[in-house]
Amino acid sequence: MTAIDRITAAMAEGTFEVIEPRDGMPCVAVAADGLRALMECLRNDCGFETNTFVTAIDRSAGALAIEPCYEVTYQFLSHAHGDRIRVRVRVPLTDPKVPTITDLWPGTSFCERECYDMFGIVFEGHPDLRRLLMPEGYDHHPLRKDFPHRGIEPDRLYREWERGRAATR
């Protein structure tokens, strides 16, 4: 039985869409409001015990621009069945948020924090959603296509921190 067969047997019809894979890995797309149910199904009913990554793609500009513009991508591994699956959910530019899955797969915490830090996608219910790579107070999300490549002043933030640190000495 394939991963798609296991999901289809466990989930109600019409709650997700099977996407034809380009690389051979099964892939499904789900709406943001159905994401949590699908994630619980993957862990509890389909044997996907490991989340291998969470990332996002910004599709807000260029010839391939679409709305909703962010595509959050999850990948899972089933050791018991020896297969993988990829899950995609699209979220809007104006209020990019999806539910966290850290309660289902605790190791996902840092992947979600990185995705939040680089793209500004909020993982609702995350126990410690704060910046991971960029400093707190940094005004930008570097992997967004609207990231200003010119005109940002990174030293401004460092000068502010240094003044605050010098004042507490």
C-alpha positions in Angstrom: 0.0 0.0 0.0 1.4 3.4 -1.0 1.5 6.5 1.1 -1.3 8.0 -1.0 -3.4 4.9 -0.5 -3.0 5.0 3.3 -4.0 8.7 3.4 -6.9 8.2 1.1 -8.2 5.3 3.2 -7.8 7.4 6.5 -9.1 10.8 5.3 -12.4 11.9 4.1 -12.5 12.4 0.3 -12.0 15.9 -1.0 -10.0 17.1 2.0 -6.7 17.1 0.1 -5.5 17.0 -3.5 -2.9 14.6 -4.9 -0.2 16.4 -6.9 1.7 14.7 -9.6 5.3 14.4 -8.3 8.2 15.7 -10.4 10.8 13.8 -8.4 8.9 10.6 -7.7 8.0 11.6 -4.1 4.2 11.5 -3.4 2.8 14.9 -2.7 -0.5 16.3 -1.5 -1.9 19.8 -1.2 -4.3 20.8 1.5 -6.1 24.0 2.4 -4.9 25.8 5.5 -8.1 25.0 7.4 -7.6 21.2 6.7 -3.9 21.1 7.5 -4.2 20.1 11.2 -6.5 17.2 10.4 -4.2 15.9 7.7 -1.2 16.2 10.0 -2.9 14.2 12.7 -3.9 11.6 10.1 -0.3 11.3 8.9 1.0 10.6 12.3 -1.7 8.6 13.9 -3.2 6.6 11.0 -0.6 6.5 8.2 2.7 5.7 10.1 4.7 8.9 9.4 6.7 9.1 12.6 9.3 11.6 11.4 9.1 15.1 10.0 12.2 15.7 8.0 11.7 19.4 7.2 9.4 22.4 7.0 10.1 25.2 4.6 8.3 27.7 2.4 8.4 29.1 -1.1 7.5 32.7 -2.0 5.6 32.8 -5.2 4.6 36.5 -5.0 6.5 37.9 -8.0 7.6 37.1 -11.5 6.0 35.0 -14.2 4.9 32.3 -11.7 3.2 34.7 -9.3 0.2 33.2 -7.6 -2.2 34.1 -4.8 -2.0 32.9 -2.0 1.6 33.5 -2.5 3.4 31.4 0.1 3.6 27.7 -0.1 4.6 26.0 3.2 6.1 22.6 2.4 6.4 19.7 4.9 8.1 16.4 4.3 7.6 13.2 6.3 9.2 9.8 6.6 7.7 6.5 7.6 10.3 4.0 8.8 7.6 1.3 9.2 6.5 1.6 5.6 9.8 2.8 4.1 8.3 5.8 2.2 8.1 9.5 2.3 5.4 12.1 1.5 5.4 15.8 0.9 2.6 18.1 2.0 1.9 21.6 0.6 -0.3 24.3 2.0 -0.7 27.8 0.5 -1.1 30.9 2.7 -1.7 34.5 1.8 0.8 37.3 1.8 -1.3 39.6 4.1 -1.7 37.2 7.0 0.6 34.2 6.5 -0.2 31.6 9.3 -0.7 27.9 9.7 -1.1 25.8 12.8 2.0 24.4 14.4 2.8 20.7 14.4 5.3 20.8 17.2 2.9 18.9 19.5 2.8 16.0 16.9 6.5 16.1 15.9 8.5 18.0 18.6 11.6 18.0 16.4 9.8 20.4 14.0 10.2 23.3 16.4 13.4 24.7 14.9 12.2 24.2 11.3 9.1 26.2 12.1 11.2 28.9 13.8 13.5 29.1 10.8 10.5 29.4 8.4 9.1 32.1 10.6 12.4 34.0 10.7 13.2 33.8 7.0 9.6 34.2 5.6 7.5 35.7 8.4 5.0 32.8 8.4 3.4 32.5 11.8 3.0 29.0 13.2 0.0 29.4 15.5 0.4 27.6 18.8 4.2 27.2 18.6 5.6 27.2 22.1 8.6 29.4 21.4 8.1 31.2 18.1 11.0 33.7 17.9 13.7 34.5 15.5 16.3 31.8 15.1 18.9 33.1 12.6 18.3 36.9 12.4 18.5 39.1 15.5 15.4 40.1 17.5 14.2 43.5 16.3 15.3 42.9 12.7 12.6 44.4 10.5 12.9 42.0 7.5 12.4 38.4 6.5 15.3 37.7 4.1 13.9 35.0 1.9 10.8 37.0 0.9 10.9 38.3 -2.6 10.0 41.8 -1.2 13.2 41.8 0.8 15.0 45.1 0.1 18.4 44.3 -1.4 19.3 48.0 -1.3 18.5 50.6 1.2 18.6 48.5 4.4 20.9 49.6 7.1 22.0 46.5 9.0 24.4 48.5 11.1 21.6 50.6 12.5 20.4 47.6 14.6 23.9 46.8 15.8 24.5 50.4 16.8 21.3 50.4 18.8 22.2 47.2 20.6 25.7 48.5 21.4 24.2 51.7 22.9 21.9 49.7 25.0 24.7 47.3 26.1 27.0 50.2 26.9 24.2 51.9 29.0 23.9 48.8 31.2 27.6 48.5 32.0 
